[in-house]
Amino acid sequence: MKNIKTIFLALTFLTIILFSLIYLSSCDEGPTEPEIEPGRRDYVWEVDTLKMPFFSSLHRIWGSNENDVWAVGPGGDLSNTIYHYDGEEWTTDGISRGISPISIWGFASNNVWIGGLEGRIWHFDGTDWKENFRLPHPQFLFSGFMDIYGDQPNDVYAVGFVDSTDGRKGMIFHYDGVEWESVNIVSTHTTLARIKRGLKTSKNYFIRGIVENDWAEDTTKILMFDGKKLIEIYSAIDTKDKTNFIQNINDEMIFVIGYSLNKYYKSQFVKFYDINESNFGIQIFGRSLKDIFLGMKGGIAHYNGNNIQYLIEIDENRVSEFTAFEKNVFFLAYDFNKGLNLVYKGTIK
């Protein structure tokens, strides 16, 4: 009888240990994230035409909400380079400003940055646009801030290029909430064209670079940036099947390489979808990995985690940029035949 009690107590003890281990293991895994729902495709579309002189094009778009959207682009007429949408119409105030803008990023309706040619950065405080920084090197023949991006108002990066007698070099500037300062990077003959970061996947920033060649195909690059140094992680001749594009989608970095969507994991690109569309124009935008918009040569398509479907067909218009909100999406496009800038606004039914 004593042996039976001993065996029973031992089995009870082992059972308690087993259930404890299972419980602790499940706690370590943390809460299970909800399944991502496929993005909707039932949009109602409208289009606005924004007139800029001399066949100039709008390059970037950003908004704090669907009733506060900005679109900017360089042009020969500096009074028609900054447009604003208030929920009803697009307008420009017609004020000529000393900046030819090519990039925009913001954090609120009273905290918006634009970067432009000649190494200039302007800021909008909710009332006025004012010059905030100018590259202090008159020996540079030409310069420009191609992109601005930041996670916080006191942690913003601007990337671009400078041309001098030594050729073209990439540049990075950082804003700490007080002033812009140059980041001392190893000299690279690369135009730094786009910077993004997805904190769900990496603390590092990723930069798209282009090396322009006069007598051969350009070279496209992806560089990783930790705030101090650049590390090249991709380089190829800039042909359609090897070119690249980088995008932050729901705080995850997605890399377009040729006709595929990729993530970057353990120092290598991991493909998760092939885009079997010959009209794919490289650009992607989105709210989640199941709600990705694709710029096509003939319109705007959508990937819902399963397949790709055209949302709207646009003859001869090239989509360039995008911003999105809960029920609205805005796309910049350019009509090459007529020289018109278009904004396509989609509203979920």
Backbone torsions as a table, in degrees:
resi	resn	phi	psi	omega
1	MET	NA	-39.5	179.3
2	LYS	-62.5	-38.7	179.4
3	ASN	-65.3	-37.9	179.2
4	ILE	-64.3	-42.9	178.6
5	LYS	-63.5	-39.9	-179.8
6	THR	-63.7	-43.7	178.9
7	ILE	-63.5	-42.4	-179.5
8	PHE	-61.6	-44.5	179.6
9	LEU	-64.7	-38.3	179.8
10	ALA	-65.5	-43.4	178.7
11	LEU	-64.3	-40.3	178.0
12	THR	-61.6	-43.3	-179.7
13	PHE	-63.3	-43.8	179.3
14	LEU	-64.6	-38.0	178.4
15	THR	-63.1	-42.2	179.0
16	ILE	-62.6	-43.1	179.3
17	ILE	-62.5	-43.6	-178.5
18	LEU	-61.2	-47.9	-180.0
19	PHE	-66.0	-33.5	177.9
20	SER	-65.2	-43.0	179.0
21	LEU	-64.0	-41.2	178.5
22	ILE	-62.6	-42.2	-179.6
23	TYR	-64.5	-46.1	-179.4
24	LEU	-64.1	-37.8	179.3
25	SER	-63.6	-41.2	179.6
26	SER	-68.0	-31.6	177.8
27	CYS	-67.9	-36.9	-179.0
28	ASP	-63.9	-31.2	-178.1
29	GLU	-71.0	-20.3	178.8
30	GLY	75.8	175.5	-179.3
31	PRO	-66.1	142.1	178.7
32	THR	-75.7	129.0	179.6
33	GLU	-70.1	141.7	179.5
34	PRO	-64.6	149.5	178.5
35	GLU	-63.6	134.1	179.7
36	ILE	-73.3	127.9	177.8
37	GLU	-80.5	140.7	176.1
38	PRO	-60.4	140.4	178.6
39	GLY	-66.1	146.1	-179.0
40	ARG	-74.7	157.6	-178.4
41	ARG	-124.6	3.4	-176.1
42	ASP	-90.3	72.6	-179.7
43	TYR	-98.1	146.9	167.3
44	VAL	-102.4	128.6	-171.9
45	TRP	-109.5	143.1	170.7
46	GLU	-138.7	156.0	-175.6
47	VAL	-131.5	138.7	175.2
48	ASP	-117.2	144.6	177.6
49	THR	-105.9	124.7	178.6
50	LEU	-110.5	121.0	-174.7
51	LYS	-91.1	123.4	173.4
52	MET	-125.4	139.9	-176.5
53	PRO	-74.3	163.4	171.2
54	PHE	61.3	31.3	178.6
55	PHE	57.3	33.6	177.1
56	SER	-78.0	155.6	-177.5
57	SER	-126.0	148.4	173.5
58	LEU	-79.3	135.0	-173.7
59	HIS	-102.2	-41.1	-172.4
60	ARG	-135.1	157.0	179.5
61	ILE	-140.8	142.8	178.2
62	TRP	-155.0	149.5	176.7
63	GLY	-151.3	150.5	175.7
64	SER	-83.5	-27.8	174.2
65	ASN	-160.6	177.3	-174.4
66	GLU	-67.7	-10.9	177.5
67	ASN	-109.3	15.7	-179.0
68	ASP	-150.7	80.9	-174.7
69	VAL	-124.1	136.1	178.8
70	TRP	-114.7	144.3	172.7
71	ALA	-134.0	134.8	-175.7
72	VAL	-134.4	156.4	175.9
73	GLY	-170.3	153.3	-179.2
74	PRO	-75.6	157.9	178.5
75	GLY	-172.2	168.6	179.5
76	GLY	-74.3	-20.9	179.7
77	ASP	-108.3	103.6	-173.9
78	LEU	-72.2	-1.1	176.8
79	SER	-93.1	-1.3	-178.6
80	ASN	-133.6	46.3	-178.5
81	THR	-115.9	-10.3	-179.2
82	ILE	-126.2	116.7	179.3
83	TYR	-115.4	149.2	179.7
84	HIS	-132.2	140.9	177.8
85	TYR	-114.6	126.9	-176.2
86	ASP	-106.0	14.7	-176.8
87	GLY	99.4	-15.3	-179.6
88	GLU	-119.6	-45.4	-176.4
89	GLU	-153.8	159.7	175.0
90	TRP	-92.8	132.8	179.3
91	THR	-140.8	158.1	169.2
92	THR	-127.6	142.5	-175.6
93	ASP	-78.7	-6.0	176.0
94	GLY	74.3	10.0	179.4
95	ILE	-84.6	127.9	178.1
96	SER	-79.9	121.4	-177.8
97	ARG	-119.2	151.8	-177.0
98	GLY	-80.2	48.9	176.1
99	ILE	-149.3	138.8	173.8
100	SER	-108.3	91.8	-166.8
101	PRO	-75.4	141.6	176.4
102	ILE	-132.2	-1.6	179.5
103	SER	-149.8	154.3	179.5
104	ILE	-150.9	143.8	174.4
105	TRP	-156.3	149.1	-179.2
106	GLY	-152.4	175.1	-179.1
107	PHE	-127.2	-23.4	180.0
108	ALA	-162.5	173.3	-178.9
109	SER	-63.8	-20.0	179.2
110	ASN	-112.3	23.0	-179.9
111	ASN	-151.3	81.7	-175.3
112	VAL	-128.4	136.9	-180.0
113	TRP	-115.0	143.1	167.6
114	ILE	-129.2	140.3	175.6
115	GLY	-112.5	147.7	-175.6
116	GLY	-145.3	-173.1	177.3
117	LEU	-69.8	165.9	-175.7
118	GLU	61.5	25.2	174.1
119	GLY	62.0	41.4	-176.6
120	ARG	-113.2	144.6	175.8
121	ILE	-130.4	129.6	177.9
122	TRP	-116.8	159.6	-177.5
123	HIS	-133.0	141.9	176.3
124	PHE	-111.6	124.5	-176.6
125	ASP	-100.6	13.7	-177.3
126	GLY	102.0	-16.4	-179.6
127	THR	-125.6	-50.9	-174.3
128	ASP	-131.3	151.0	168.2
129	TRP	-90.6	130.8	179.3
130	LYS	-138.6	145.3	175.7
131	GLU	-66.4	131.4	-178.9
132	ASN	-111.8	-26.5	-177.7
133	PHE	-156.3	145.3	174.2
134	ARG	-139.7	131.1	-178.3
135	LEU	-58.2	118.3	-171.3
136	PRO	-88.0	48.4	-178.5
137	HIS	-135.2	88.2	-177.6
138	PRO	-65.0	-14.5	-179.7
139	GLN	-74.0	-14.8	177.3
140	PHE	-71.9	133.4	-178.8
141	LEU	-75.0	-34.8	-177.3
142	PHE	-159.8	148.9	-179.7
143	SER	-158.6	164.5	178.5
144	GLY	-170.6	146.1	173.9
145	PHE	-97.0	106.9	-173.6
146	MET	-79.1	-25.4	-178.1
147	ASP	-155.7	149.8	174.9
148	ILE	-130.6	137.1	-179.5
149	TYR	-156.9	143.6	175.5
150	GLY	-161.0	154.7	176.5
151	ASP	-87.6	-31.7	-176.8
152	GLN	-134.6	155.0	179.7
153	PRO	-59.7	-22.6	179.1
154	ASN	-105.0	21.5	179.9
155	ASP	-150.3	79.3	-172.7
156	VAL	-125.5	140.0	177.3
157	TYR	-118.4	143.8	172.4
158	ALA	-124.9	130.9	-178.3
159	VAL	-123.7	154.9	-179.9
160	GLY	-179.8	-138.1	-174.5
161	PHE	-151.1	159.2	169.4
162	VAL	-134.9	139.1	175.1
163	ASP	-108.1	131.7	176.7
164	SER	-139.2	-172.3	178.2
165	THR	-65.6	-17.6	177.7
166	ASP	-89.4	2.8	-178.3
167	GLY	101.8	-170.0	-177.7
168	ARG	-86.5	141.5	176.3
169	LYS	-136.8	149.0	175.7
170	GLY	-80.1	152.9	177.4
171	MET	-139.1	149.6	176.9
172	ILE	-133.3	130.7	173.7
173	PHE	-122.2	149.4	-179.0
174	HIS	-124.4	139.2	177.2
175	TYR	-112.4	124.6	-176.3
176	ASP	-102.2	14.4	-176.8
177	GLY	99.8	-12.2	-178.9
178	VAL	-122.1	-50.1	-176.0
179	GLU	-150.4	162.1	175.8
180	TRP	-92.3	133.0	177.9
181	GLU	-133.7	146.0	179.4
182	SER	-72.3	139.5	173.4
183	VAL	-93.3	123.9	-175.7
184	ASN	-79.1	91.5	179.7
185	ILE	-104.1	157.9	175.1
186	VAL	-61.8	135.9	-176.6
187	SER	-56.3	129.7	177.9
188	THR	-135.4	131.2	-179.7
189	HIS	-83.7	54.3	-174.5
190	THR	-130.9	131.2	170.8
191	THR	-74.1	119.0	178.1
192	LEU	-87.7	106.5	-165.3
193	ALA	-101.0	-21.1	-174.1
194	ARG	-157.6	137.1	179.3
195	ILE	-132.7	134.2	179.5
196	LYS	-146.1	162.2	172.5
197	ARG	-147.9	141.9	175.4
198	GLY	-123.9	103.5	-171.7
199	LEU	-67.5	-16.9	175.6
200	LYS	-69.2	-24.4	-174.2
201	THR	-113.4	-25.4	-177.9
202	SER	-167.5	149.0	173.7
203	LYS	-82.9	-12.3	-179.0
204	ASN	-81.1	154.3	171.4
205	TYR	-90.2	157.2	175.5
206	PHE	-127.2	138.3	-174.1
207	ILE	-126.2	133.7	173.2
208	ARG	-90.8	130.1	-178.6
209	GLY	-125.3	153.0	177.5
210	ILE	-131.4	129.3	171.8
211	VAL	-105.6	113.4	-177.7
212	GLU	-85.9	131.3	-180.0
213	ASN	-118.7	129.8	-177.7
214	ASP	-71.2	-34.2	-172.3
215	TRP	-115.4	12.3	-179.7
216	ALA	-154.4	179.0	177.4
217	GLU	-64.9	146.5	175.6
218	ASP	-67.3	162.0	177.0
219	THR	-111.5	132.9	178.6
220	THR	-105.2	139.9	-175.5
221	LYS	-134.7	156.5	166.1
222	ILE	-124.7	127.7	-178.3
223	LEU	-120.4	141.4	175.8
224	MET	-99.2	136.7	-173.4
225	PHE	-131.9	121.7	-178.6
226	ASP	-98.6	12.3	-177.5
227	GLY	99.8	-11.9	-178.9
228	LYS	-129.8	-42.4	-175.5
229	LYS	-135.2	156.0	177.9
230	LEU	-101.2	137.1	175.2
231	ILE	-126.3	122.5	179.2
232	GLU	-76.0	125.6	179.6
233	ILE	-117.1	-7.0	177.1
234	TYR	-157.3	138.9	176.5
235	SER	-153.9	133.6	179.7
236	ALA	-160.7	159.1	172.7
237	ILE	-61.8	137.3	-171.7
238	ASP	-79.7	66.4	172.6
239	THR	-100.4	165.4	-171.5
240	LYS	-61.1	-33.0	-177.7
241	ASP	-86.4	-0.1	-178.7
242	LYS	-130.9	-7.5	-179.4
243	THR	-66.9	171.8	-176.1
244	ASN	-140.1	164.1	175.2
245	PHE	-151.1	143.2	-179.8
246	ILE	-120.8	145.8	-178.9
247	GLN	-152.4	142.3	171.3
248	ASN	-93.8	117.0	178.2
249	ILE	-122.5	111.3	-178.7
250	ASN	54.7	43.0	177.9
251	ASP	66.4	23.5	171.9
252	GLU	-121.2	138.4	178.3
253	MET	-82.9	127.2	176.0
254	ILE	-120.0	135.4	-176.3
255	PHE	-118.0	123.3	171.7
256	VAL	-90.2	123.6	173.6
257	ILE	-127.3	108.3	-175.2
258	GLY	63.6	-117.1	-178.2
259	TYR	-110.4	34.3	-178.4
260	SER	-138.1	152.8	174.3
261	LEU	-101.3	133.4	-173.5
262	ASN	-136.6	156.7	166.1
263	LYS	-112.9	165.2	178.8
264	TYR	-115.7	114.7	-172.6
265	TYR	-139.2	127.4	179.1
266	LYS	51.2	50.5	174.0
267	SER	65.5	25.0	174.8
268	GLN	-150.1	154.1	178.4
269	PHE	-82.2	134.1	-179.6
270	VAL	-118.5	113.5	-177.6
271	LYS	-75.9	136.5	175.5
272	PHE	-124.0	-6.1	175.5
273	TYR	-161.3	135.8	173.6
274	ASP	-96.9	131.6	178.8
275	ILE	-97.5	100.3	-177.5
276	ASN	-90.7	57.3	-179.6
277	GLU	-132.2	113.3	-177.1
278	SER	-67.2	-20.5	-179.4
279	ASN	-89.9	5.6	179.7
280	PHE	-61.4	129.9	-175.1
281	GLY	-101.5	17.9	174.0
282	ILE	86.1	-38.6	-174.7
283	GLN	-75.1	138.9	171.8
284	ILE	-131.2	152.3	178.5
285	PHE	-148.0	159.4	178.6
286	GLY	175.8	172.1	177.5
287	ARG	-102.3	-29.9	179.5
288	SER	-155.3	175.7	-179.5
289	LEU	-70.9	-8.9	174.3
290	LYS	-115.2	21.4	179.6
291	ASP	-148.8	64.4	-175.2
292	ILE	-110.9	129.7	177.0
293	PHE	-98.6	141.2	-178.8
294	LEU	-119.5	127.8	173.4
295	GLY	-76.3	122.0	-178.7
296	MET	-114.2	159.9	177.9
297	LYS	-65.4	-22.5	-179.3
298	GLY	-121.2	23.6	178.3
299	GLY	151.3	-154.4	-179.2
300	ILE	-124.6	126.8	179.0
301	ALA	-114.2	171.0	-175.3
302	HIS	-140.1	135.6	175.2
303	TYR	-110.3	123.8	-176.2
304	ASN	-107.7	18.7	-177.6
305	GLY	94.3	-10.0	-178.7
306	ASN	-127.7	-45.9	-177.5
307	ASN	-150.5	173.4	179.4
308	ILE	-112.3	135.2	179.5
309	GLN	-141.3	138.7	176.1
310	TYR	-68.0	134.7	173.9
311	LEU	-94.9	-36.9	179.9
312	ILE	-153.9	137.3	177.8
313	GLU	-100.8	132.6	-175.7
314	ILE	-129.3	115.7	-178.3
315	ASP	-72.0	123.0	170.9
316	GLU	61.2	16.3	179.5
317	ASN	-107.8	133.3	-177.5
318	ARG	-104.1	120.4	177.4
319	VAL	-75.5	135.8	-176.3
320	SER	-119.7	-37.1	-176.7
321	GLU	-150.0	173.0	-168.4
322	PHE	-156.9	148.6	165.3
323	THR	-143.9	150.1	-172.3
324	ALA	-139.0	153.3	175.6
325	PHE	-134.7	-171.6	-172.4
326	GLU	-58.3	-45.0	-175.9
327	LYS	-119.2	-2.9	-175.9
328	ASN	-128.0	147.5	171.4
329	VAL	-131.3	145.3	178.2
330	PHE	-125.8	131.4	178.2
331	PHE	-123.7	132.9	169.8
332	LEU	-85.5	138.2	176.4
333	ALA	-144.6	159.5	-179.1
334	TYR	-130.6	128.7	177.1
335	ASP	-90.9	104.0	-175.8
336	PHE	-68.0	-31.5	-178.5
337	ASN	-69.7	-39.3	-176.3
338	LYS	-103.9	-7.9	-179.4
339	GLY	67.0	39.2	-176.7
340	LEU	-114.9	142.3	172.3
341	ASN	-92.9	130.5	-176.7
342	LEU	-123.1	145.6	172.5
343	VAL	-121.8	116.8	176.8
344	TYR	-95.1	122.0	179.0
345	LYS	-110.9	123.3	177.0
346	GLY	-109.8	133.4	179.6
347	THR	-122.8	127.2	179.0
348	ILE	-65.5	135.2	-178.7
349	LYS	-63.4	NA	NA
